[in-house]
Amino acid sequence: MAYAVDKNKLIAVIAGSPDEVPREEIPWVFSRLNTIYLADPERDEKGLREISQLLKEAA
């Protein structure tokens, strides 16, 4: 885990908007990761494109 965090190889995906998920409820390690919020995971095309792009960059 430490290696992946240091090498920026993890992506945090949070199902919910930033307004719905209080920052104090998010584990501290997520602050060091690329974090994508999916307000509506079934219809959030922008978030899914971001995930896809980050996965391509990490490969």
N, CA, C and O atoms as a GROMACS GRO file, in nm:
protein
  236
    1MET      N    1   0.083  -0.118   0.000
    1MET     CA    2   0.000   0.000   0.000
    1MET      C    3   0.087   0.125   0.000
    1MET      O    4   0.062   0.218  -0.076
    2ALA      N    5   0.188   0.128   0.084
    2ALA     CA    6   0.275   0.245   0.090
    2ALA      C    7   0.343   0.270  -0.044
    2ALA      O    8   0.356   0.384  -0.087
    3TYR      N    9   0.388   0.162  -0.109
    3TYR     CA   10   0.452   0.176  -0.239
    3TYR      C   11   0.355   0.237  -0.340
    3TYR      O   12   0.390   0.330  -0.413
    4ALA      N   13   0.233   0.185  -0.344
    4ALA     CA   14   0.133   0.234  -0.438
    4ALA      C   15   0.098   0.380  -0.412
    4ALA      O   16   0.081   0.458  -0.506
    5VAL      N   17   0.089   0.418  -0.286
    5VAL     CA   18   0.061   0.558  -0.252
    5VAL      C   19   0.178   0.646  -0.295
    5VAL      O   20   0.158   0.751  -0.356
    6ASP      N   21   0.299   0.604  -0.263
    6ASP     CA   22   0.418   0.683  -0.299
    6ASP      C   23   0.433   0.698  -0.450
    6ASP      O   24   0.477   0.803  -0.497
    7LYS      N   25   0.398   0.596  -0.525
    7LYS     CA   26   0.413   0.599  -0.671
    7LYS      C   27   0.288   0.651  -0.741
    7LYS      O   28   0.280   0.652  -0.864
    8ASN      N   29   0.190   0.695  -0.661
    8ASN     CA   30   0.065   0.750  -0.715
    8ASN      C   31  -0.004   0.650  -0.808
    8ASN      O   32  -0.048   0.685  -0.918
    9LYS      N   33  -0.013   0.524  -0.763
    9LYS     CA   34  -0.072   0.417  -0.842
    9LYS      C   35  -0.210   0.376  -0.793
    9LYS      O   36  -0.263   0.273  -0.837
   10LEU      N   37  -0.268   0.452  -0.703
   10LEU     CA   38  -0.401   0.421  -0.653
   10LEU      C   39  -0.496   0.534  -0.689
   10LEU      O   40  -0.457   0.651  -0.695
   11ILE      N   41  -0.620   0.497  -0.713
   11ILE     CA   42  -0.723   0.595  -0.741
   11ILE      C   43  -0.836   0.570  -0.642
   11ILE      O   44  -0.887   0.458  -0.631
   12ALA      N   45  -0.875   0.673  -0.570
   12ALA     CA   46  -0.989   0.661  -0.479
   12ALA      C   47  -1.114   0.704  -0.554
   12ALA      O   48  -1.119   0.812  -0.612
   13VAL      N   49  -1.216   0.618  -0.552
   13VAL     CA   50  -1.344   0.651  -0.614
   13VAL      C   51  -1.446   0.651  -0.502
   13VAL      O   52  -1.466   0.550  -0.433
   14ILE      N   53  -1.512   0.764  -0.485
   14ILE     CA   54  -1.611   0.778  -0.379
   14ILE      C   55  -1.748   0.791  -0.445
   14ILE      O   56  -1.772   0.882  -0.525
   15ALA      N   57  -1.838   0.700  -0.410
   15ALA     CA   58  -1.974   0.702  -0.465
   15ALA      C   59  -2.056   0.801  -0.386
   15ALA      O   60  -2.111   0.769  -0.280
   16GLY      N   61  -2.064   0.922  -0.437
   16GLY     CA   62  -2.137   1.030  -0.372
   16GLY      C   63  -2.070   1.161  -0.406
   16GLY      O   64  -1.952   1.164  -0.441
   17SER      N   65  -2.144   1.268  -0.396
   17SER     CA   66  -2.086   1.399  -0.427
   17SER      C   67  -2.006   1.448  -0.308
   17SER      O   68  -2.028   1.403  -0.195
   18PRO      N   69  -1.912   1.541  -0.331
   18PRO     CA   70  -1.834   1.595  -0.219
   18PRO      C   71  -1.923   1.660  -0.113
   18PRO      O   72  -1.885   1.667   0.004
   19ASP      N   73  -2.039   1.709  -0.154
   19ASP     CA   74  -2.131   1.771  -0.058
   19ASP      C   75  -2.197   1.669   0.034
   19ASP      O   76  -2.235   1.701   0.147
   20GLU      N   77  -2.211   1.545  -0.015
   20GLU     CA   78  -2.278   1.440   0.062
   20GLU      C   79  -2.184   1.364   0.154
   20GLU      O   80  -2.229   1.301   0.251
   21VAL      N   81  -2.055   1.368   0.125
   21VAL     CA   82  -1.958   1.289   0.201
   21VAL      C   83  -1.868   1.386   0.279
   21VAL      O   84  -1.778   1.447   0.221
   22PRO      N   85  -1.891   1.401   0.409
   22PRO     CA   86  -1.809   1.492   0.488
   22PRO      C   87  -1.662   1.452   0.484
   22PRO      O   88  -1.629   1.334   0.499
   23ARG      N   89  -1.574   1.549   0.465
   23ARG     CA   90  -1.431   1.523   0.455
   23ARG      C   91  -1.377   1.448   0.576
   23ARG      O   92  -1.288   1.364   0.562
   24GLU      N   93  -1.430   1.475   0.694
   24GLU     CA   94  -1.379   1.407   0.815
   24GLU      C   95  -1.416   1.259   0.818
   24GLU      O   96  -1.361   1.184   0.899
   25GLU      N   97  -1.507   1.214   0.733
   25GLU     CA   98  -1.543   1.073   0.726
   25GLU      C   99  -1.461   0.996   0.622
   25GLU      O  100  -1.472   0.874   0.612
   26ILE      N  101  -1.379   1.068   0.546
   26ILE     CA  102  -1.295   1.004   0.445
   26ILE      C  103  -1.160   0.972   0.508
   26ILE      O  104  -1.098   1.061   0.566
   27PRO      N  105  -1.113   0.849   0.497
   27PRO     CA  106  -0.982   0.813   0.555
   27PRO      C  107  -0.871   0.906   0.505
   27PRO      O  108  -0.870   0.946   0.389
   28TRP      N  109  -0.778   0.938   0.593
   28TRP     CA  110  -0.673   1.036   0.564
   28TRP      C  111  -0.591   0.998   0.441
   28TRP      O  112  -0.546   1.087   0.368
   29VAL      N  113  -0.572   0.870   0.416
   29VAL     CA  114  -0.487   0.828   0.305
   29VAL      C  115  -0.545   0.874   0.171
   29VAL      O  116  -0.469   0.894   0.076
   30PHE      N  117  -0.676   0.891   0.161
   30PHE     CA  118  -0.736   0.936   0.036
   30PHE      C  119  -0.690   1.077  -0.002
   30PHE      O  120  -0.694   1.114  -0.119
   31SER      N  121  -0.648   1.156   0.095
   31SER     CA  122  -0.602   1.292   0.064
   31SER      C  123  -0.474   1.290  -0.020
   31SER      O  124  -0.441   1.389  -0.084
   32ARG      N  125  -0.403   1.178  -0.018
   32ARG     CA  126  -0.279   1.164  -0.097
   32ARG      C  127  -0.302   1.098  -0.231
   32ARG      O  128  -0.208   1.081  -0.309
   33LEU      N  129  -0.426   1.060  -0.260
   33LEU     CA  130  -0.457   0.988  -0.383
   33LEU      C  131  -0.533   1.076  -0.481
   33LEU      O  132  -0.592   1.178  -0.443
   34ASN      N  133  -0.532   1.034  -0.607
   34ASN     CA  134  -0.624   1.092  -0.703
   34ASN      C  135  -0.762   1.048  -0.659
   34ASN      O  136  -0.788   0.928  -0.652
   35THR      N  137  -0.850   1.141  -0.630
   35THR     CA  138  -0.983   1.107  -0.582
   35THR      C  139  -1.087   1.154  -0.682
   35THR      O  140  -1.086   1.269  -0.726
   36ILE      N  141  -1.178   1.064  -0.716
   36ILE     CA  142  -1.286   1.096  -0.808
   36ILE      C  143  -1.417   1.069  -0.736
   36ILE      O  144  -1.437   0.963  -0.678
   37TYR      N  145  -1.505   1.168  -0.740
   37TYR     CA  146  -1.637   1.153  -0.680
   37TYR      C  147  -1.737   1.120  -0.789
   37TYR      O  148  -1.744   1.189  -0.891
   38LEU      N  149  -1.814   1.014  -0.769
   38LEU     CA  150  -1.922   0.979  -0.861
   38LEU      C  151  -2.054   1.005  -0.790
   38LEU      O  152  -2.100   0.924  -0.710
   39ALA      N  153  -2.113   1.120  -0.819
   39ALA     CA  154  -2.238   1.158  -0.753
   39ALA      C  155  -2.348   1.058  -0.788
   39ALA      O  156  -2.428   1.021  -0.702
   40ASP      N  157  -2.353   1.015  -0.913
   40ASP     CA  158  -2.448   0.914  -0.959
   40ASP      C  159  -2.371   0.814  -1.044
   40ASP      O  160  -2.360   0.831  -1.165
   41PRO      N  161  -2.317   0.710  -0.981
   41PRO     CA  162  -2.229   0.617  -1.053
   41PRO      C  163  -2.290   0.558  -1.180
   41PRO      O  164  -2.217   0.523  -1.272
   42GLU      N  165  -2.421   0.547  -1.187
   42GLU     CA  166  -2.483   0.491  -1.306
   42GLU      C  167  -2.484   0.588  -1.424
   42GLU      O  168  -2.493   0.546  -1.539
   43ARG      N  169  -2.474   0.721  -1.396
   43ARG     CA  170  -2.484   0.818  -1.504
   43ARG      C  171  -2.372   0.919  -1.507
   43ARG      O  172  -2.377   1.012  -1.587
   44ASP      N  173  -2.272   0.906  -1.425
   44ASP     CA  174  -2.165   1.004  -1.417
   44ASP      C  175  -2.056   0.976  -1.522
   44ASP      O  176  -1.952   0.918  -1.489
   45GLU      N  177  -2.080   1.016  -1.644
   45GLU     CA  178  -1.986   0.989  -1.753
   45GLU      C  179  -1.853   1.060  -1.732
   45GLU      O  180  -1.747   1.004  -1.763
   46LYS      N  181  -1.856   1.183  -1.679
   46LYS     CA  182  -1.732   1.258  -1.657
   46LYS      C  183  -1.641   1.182  -1.561
   46LYS      O  184  -1.522   1.168  -1.587
   47GLY      N  185  -1.695   1.135  -1.451
   47GLY     CA  186  -1.616   1.060  -1.353
   47GLY      C  187  -1.559   0.932  -1.412
   47GLY      O  188  -1.444   0.897  -1.385
   48LEU      N  189  -1.639   0.864  -1.490
   48LEU     CA  190  -1.592   0.740  -1.552
   48LEU      C  191  -1.481   0.768  -1.654
   48LEU      O  192  -1.388   0.688  -1.668
   49ARG      N  193  -1.490   0.880  -1.726
   49ARG     CA  194  -1.382   0.918  -1.819
   49ARG      C  195  -1.254   0.949  -1.742
   49ARG      O  196  -1.145   0.912  -1.785
   50GLU      N  197  -1.268   1.016  -1.627
   50GLU     CA  198  -1.150   1.047  -1.545
   50GLU      C  199  -1.084   0.918  -1.497
   50GLU      O  200  -0.961   0.906  -1.500
   51ILE      N  201  -1.164   0.822  -1.452
   51ILE     CA  202  -1.110   0.694  -1.407
   51ILE      C  203  -1.036   0.626  -1.521
   51ILE      O  204  -0.924   0.577  -1.504
   52SER      N  205  -1.098   0.624  -1.638
   52SER     CA  206  -1.036   0.563  -1.754
   52SER      C  207  -0.903   0.629  -1.788
   52SER      O  208  -0.804   0.560  -1.815
   53GLN      N  209  -0.898   0.761  -1.787
   53GLN     CA  210  -0.775   0.833  -1.819
   53GLN      C  211  -0.665   0.804  -1.717
   53GLN      O  212  -0.550   0.781  -1.754
   54LEU      N  213  -0.700   0.805  -1.589
   54LEU     CA  214  -0.601   0.778  -1.485
   54LEU      C  215  -0.548   0.635  -1.495
   54LEU      O  216  -0.429   0.612  -1.471
   55LEU      N  217  -0.634   0.540  -1.531
   55LEU     CA  218  -0.588   0.402  -1.548
   55LEU      C  219  -0.492   0.391  -1.667
   55LEU      O  220  -0.393   0.318  -1.660
   56LYS      N  221  -0.521   0.462  -1.773
   56LYS     CA  222  -0.431   0.462  -1.890
   56LYS      C  223  -0.296   0.520  -1.853
   56LYS      O  224  -0.192   0.467  -1.893
   57GLU      N  225  -0.296   0.629  -1.776
   57GLU     CA  226  -0.170   0.693  -1.736
   57GLU      C  227  -0.089   0.603  -1.643
   57GLU      O  228   0.034   0.604  -1.648
   58ALA      N  229  -0.157   0.526  -1.560
   58ALA     CA  230  -0.088   0.440  -1.463
   58ALA      C  231  -0.032   0.314  -1.527
   58ALA      O  232   0.057   0.250  -1.471
   59ALA      N  233  -0.083   0.276  -1.643
   59ALA     CA  234  -0.042   0.151  -1.707
   59ALA      C  235   0.098   0.160  -1.764
   59ALA      O  236   0.149   0.064  -1.821
   0.00000   0.00000   0.00000
